[in-house]
């Protein structure tokens, strides 16, 4: 691949309707894509896949397994497969906790600066949510909005400082009955999320904890910390600052790029950056006209794409696996990144294209990138510098005509931004006294079999089987409602699953009727889409908030609700910590690829069976969409049975009363 060679052939982005057969792209240009690197990595180490490679000391690496055919039954230090596998899993979870809590900390610091009037470019946009959060945390929610914001920010900061209360303040945002249940099981986290993540490394250091059950118990506590001092806190405060999303129309796929405009792709996870870039692009439109462009086309990649789409309707250009492919179109004039899911392979493409790659965070740097530090104090100034880099990139593209622009003729309309607030407001329209009741009624009537929160990223291992699409189609046909976050949201948008017009084609009879009912309650001229988009990966907390509302409104513990979670294309450590949070809520959790636990019978038994009696959740591992759907539906049916029995008993009592 050389910058001196023109990219003449038109890239085939695959047949229309398959959002991601881009990974099967037939290309004459020598671009190495993730699927190529996956193929080159085969065969992958079976000990790594099974979680049984221990490299935390220099007597190893040791490879251990309960299977006599593979490895040893003990490491050099005597560590069993259970010890090795549980330690590795706990460290993965700690990595996710660190990523999410760091994200949340940035939102806390910004809220505090806004409250103290030290962040002139930002403001509080959802005062209602701020006061609701304050009340939920037991704080004074009345009075001046900045004073309420200070109280909320201070309470949030305590969750990062050691030596606080018995557990995290933000655990108050957990479903009350499950919180009490976990407290009885001694599974609530420490009072500092930083200390929780730090303890994971200390606890799993060579020569420390070797009790498999105790390590897994600590891992569950870390999952709770991730769910509340990571996911929930981040989403809560971002909604307060940037506004809580409502259903919004957007367009998805790489066809949203425009040849005659400045194309600026915003990639990553932090709305603190992307919201300022939106404003800066609007203010600098005239500068784009001056260089011959027809405007500035801001597009979103990965979770920043979700954030921008759900608040502004900005196009969803690509998920994380397509981020490199976006560069190969030759149309992206600049790509600005902040944190998480920024694939290093993007750097390799810079020598072949005019695209400006811009990093912004002090702990995220990339080869071939220009670094523009993004600071709260100079946010608009920094954002304008980023936009001007994109305008210069457009000028460079015009000068280098030998580089063809190959934008695929594919885009798809979608409805995004079903926040928990928006969804509960729709349910409240149906039943103002108890918004949870319409969901309970739908389950008892057979309209709704259950709900599955589907999260995570596209994994090249699972793309050939179109794992997410086929799993979700199976669930919809069985009257299960899928709600999605993260890059799975991009897959759904590109495939038409977020388009209300596909309800009659995709949904089973029961859930189709429910979606029409909800669409009518929302004041729409038609149904809700068959799959509900709830935002970015930290917005998994929105799913948790809906579950909480249903649980507390119905009196049914979360561990008994017909609700499950799935990461059908698992990639990152943070997805493992999200899944652990789901297990702590008492939900069945499906992953594909499977968690790296196969080498230990003890860990496998604990997570797939024994956990049912501890938190109420359990692990499902299946790498086929049909098999995964069948197991999830079976789990939902098992949990739905008590609700159906209660409905039948109520009907019998009513009949008996009528007879009397």
FENRAVEN-V988452 format. One record per residue. N is the residue number from 1. SS is DSSP state (A for helix, B for strand, O for the rest). Layout:
((N | SS) (N | SS))
//
This chain:
((1 | O) (2 | O) (3 | O) (4 | O) (5 | O) (6 | O) (7 | O) (8 | O) (9 | O) (10 | O) (11 | O) (12 | O) (13 | O) (14 | O) (15 | O) (16 | O) (17 | O) (18 | O) (19 | O) (20 | O) (21 | A) (22 | A) (23 | A) (24 | A) (25 | O) (26 | O) (27 | O) (28 | O) (29 | O) (30 | O) (31 | O) (32 | O) (33 | O) (34 | A) (35 | A) (36 | A) (37 | A) (38 | A) (39 | A) (40 | A) (41 | O) (42 | O) (43 | O) (44 | O) (45 | O) (46 | A) (47 | A) (48 | A) (49 | A) (50 | O) (51 | O) (52 | O) (53 | B) (54 | B) (55 | O) (56 | O) (57 | O) (58 | O) (59 | O) (60 | O) (61 | O) (62 | B) (63 | B) (64 | B) (65 | O) (66 | O) (67 | O) (68 | O) (69 | O) (70 | O) (71 | O) (72 | B) (73 | O) (74 | O) (75 | O) (76 | O) (77 | O) (78 | O) (79 | O) (80 | O) (81 | A) (82 | A) (83 | A) (84 | A) (85 | A) (86 | A) (87 | A) (88 | A) (89 | A) (90 | A) (91 | A) (92 | A) (93 | A) (94 | A) (95 | A) (96 | A) (97 | A) (98 | A) (99 | A) (100 | A) (101 | A) (102 | A) (103 | A) (104 | A) (105 | A) (106 | A) (107 | A) (108 | A) (109 | A) (110 | A) (111 | A) (112 | A) (113 | A) (114 | A) (115 | A) (116 | O) (117 | O) (118 | O) (119 | O) (120 | O) (121 | O) (122 | O) (123 | O) (124 | O) (125 | O) (126 | O) (127 | A) (128 | A) (129 | A) (130 | A) (131 | A) (132 | A) (133 | A) (134 | A) (135 | A) (136 | A) (137 | O) (138 | O) (139 | O) (140 | O) (141 | O) (142 | O) (143 | O) (144 | O) (145 | A) (146 | A) (147 | A) (148 | A) (149 | A) (150 | A) (151 | A) (152 | A) (153 | A) (154 | A) (155 | A) (156 | A) (157 | A) (158 | A) (159 | O) (160 | O) (161 | O) (162 | O) (163 | O) (164 | O) (165 | O) (166 | O) (167 | O) (168 | O) (169 | A) (170 | A) (171 | A) (172 | A) (173 | A) (174 | O) (175 | O) (176 | A) (177 | A) (178 | A) (179 | A) (180 | A) (181 | A) (182 | A) (183 | A) (184 | A) (185 | O) (186 | O) (187 | O) (188 | O) (189 | O) (190 | O) (191 | O) (192 | O) (193 | A) (194 | A) (195 | A) (196 | A) (197 | A) (198 | A) (199 | A) (200 | A) (201 | A) (202 | A) (203 | A) (204 | O) (205 | O) (206 | O) (207 | O) (208 | O) (209 | O) (210 | O) (211 | O) (212 | A) (213 | A) (214 | A) (215 | A) (216 | A) (217 | A) (218 | A) (219 | A) (220 | A) (221 | A) (222 | A) (223 | A) (224 | A) (225 | A) (226 | A) (227 | A) (228 | A) (229 | A) (230 | A) (231 | A) (232 | A) (233 | A) (234 | A) (235 | A) (236 | A) (237 | A) (238 | A) (239 | A) (240 | A) (241 | A) (242 | A) (243 | O) (244 | O) (245 | O) (246 | O) (247 | O) (248 | B) (249 | B) (250 | B) (251 | B) (252 | B) (253 | O) (254 | A) (255 | A) (256 | A) (257 | O) (258 | O) (259 | O) (260 | O) (261 | O) (262 | B) (263 | B) (264 | B) (265 | B) (266 | B) (267 | B) (268 | O) (269 | O) (270 | O) (271 | A) (272 | A) (273 | A) (274 | A) (275 | A) (276 | A) (277 | A) (278 | A) (279 | A) (280 | A) (281 | A) (282 | A) (283 | A) (284 | O) (285 | A) (286 | A) (287 | A) (288 | A) (289 | A) (290 | A) (291 | O) (292 | O) (293 | O) (294 | O) (295 | O) (296 | B) (297 | B) (298 | B) (299 | B) (300 | B) (301 | B) (302 | A) (303 | A) (304 | A) (305 | A) (306 | A) (307 | A) (308 | A) (309 | A) (310 | A) (311 | A) (312 | A) (313 | O) (314 | O) (315 | O) (316 | B) (317 | B) (318 | B) (319 | O) (320 | A) (321 | A) (322 | A) (323 | A) (324 | A) (325 | A) (326 | A) (327 | A) (328 | A) (329 | O) (330 | O) (331 | O) (332 | O) (333 | O) (334 | B) (335 | B) (336 | B) (337 | B) (338 | O) (339 | O) (340 | O) (341 | O) (342 | O) (343 | O) (344 | O) (345 | A) (346 | A) (347 | A) (348 | A) (349 | O) (350 | A) (351 | A) (352 | A) (353 | O) (354 | O) (355 | O) (356 | B) (357 | B) (358 | B) (359 | B) (360 | O) (361 | O) (362 | O) (363 | O) (364 | O) (365 | O) (366 | O) (367 | O) (368 | O) (369 | O) (370 | B) (371 | B) (372 | O) (373 | O) (374 | O) (375 | O) (376 | A) (377 | A) (378 | A) (379 | A) (380 | A) (381 | A) (382 | A) (383 | A) (384 | A) (385 | A) (386 | A) (387 | A) (388 | A) (389 | A) (390 | A) (391 | A) (392 | A) (393 | A) (394 | A) (395 | A) (396 | A) (397 | A) (398 | A) (399 | A) (400 | O) (401 | O) (402 | O) (403 | O) (404 | O) (405 | O) (406 | O) (407 | O) (408 | O) (409 | O) (410 | O) (411 | O) (412 | B) (413 | B) (414 | B) (415 | B) (416 | B) (417 | O) (418 | O) (419 | O) (420 | A) (421 | A) (422 | A) (423 | A) (424 | A) (425 | A) (426 | A) (427 | A) (428 | A) (429 | A) (430 | A) (431 | O) (432 | O) (433 | O) (434 | O) (435 | O) (436 | O) (437 | A) (438 | A) (439 | A) (440 | A) (441 | A) (442 | A) (443 | A) (444 | A) (445 | A) (446 | O) (447 | O) (448 | O) (449 | O) (450 | B) (451 | B) (452 | B) (453 | B) (454 | B) (455 | O) (456 | O) (457 | O) (458 | O) (459 | O) (460 | A) (461 | A) (462 | A) (463 | A) (464 | O) (465 | O) (466 | O) (467 | A) (468 | A) (469 | A) (470 | A) (471 | A) (472 | A) (473 | A) (474 | A) (475 | A) (476 | A) (477 | A) (478 | O) (479 | O) (480 | B) (481 | B) (482 | B) (483 | B) (484 | B) (485 | O) (486 | O) (487 | A) (488 | A) (489 | A) (490 | A) (491 | A) (492 | A) (493 | A) (494 | A) (495 | O) (496 | O) (497 | O) (498 | O) (499 | O) (500 | A) (501 | A) (502 | A) (503 | A) (504 | A) (505 | A) (506 | A) (507 | O) (508 | O) (509 | A) (510 | A) (511 | A) (512 | A) (513 | A) (514 | A) (515 | A) (516 | A) (517 | A) (518 | A) (519 | A) (520 | A) (521 | A) (522 | O) (523 | O) (524 | O) (525 | O) (526 | O) (527 | O) (528 | O) (529 | O) (530 | O) (531 | B) (532 | B) (533 | B) (534 | O) (535 | O) (536 | O) (537 | A) (538 | A) (539 | A) (540 | A) (541 | A) (542 | A) (543 | A) (544 | A) (545 | A) (546 | A) (547 | A) (548 | A) (549 | A) (550 | A) (551 | A) (552 | A) (553 | A) (554 | A) (555 | O) (556 | O) (557 | O) (558 | A) (559 | A) (560 | A) (561 | O) (562 | O) (563 | B) (564 | B) (565 | B) (566 | B) (567 | B) (568 | O) (569 | O) (570 | O) (571 | O) (572 | O) (573 | A) (574 | A) (575 | A) (576 | A) (577 | A) (578 | A) (579 | A) (580 | A) (581 | A) (582 | A) (583 | A) (584 | A) (585 | O) (586 | O) (587 | O) (588 | B) (589 | B) (590 | B) (591 | B) (592 | O) (593 | O) (594 | O) (595 | O) (596 | O) (597 | O) (598 | O) (599 | O) (600 | O) (601 | A) (602 | A) (603 | A) (604 | A) (605 | A) (606 | A) (607 | A) (608 | A) (609 | O) (610 | A) (611 | A) (612 | A) (613 | A) (614 | O) (615 | O) (616 | O) (617 | O) (618 | B) (619 | B) (620 | B) (621 | B) (622 | O) (623 | O) (624 | O) (625 | A) (626 | A) (627 | A) (628 | A) (629 | A) (630 | A) (631 | A) (632 | A) (633 | A) (634 | A) (635 | A) (636 | A) (637 | A) (638 | A) (639 | A) (640 | A) (641 | A) (642 | A) (643 | A) (644 | A) (645 | A) (646 | A) (647 | A) (648 | A) (649 | A) (650 | A) (651 | A) (652 | A) (653 | A) (654 | A) (655 | A) (656 | A) (657 | A) (658 | A) (659 | A) (660 | O))
//
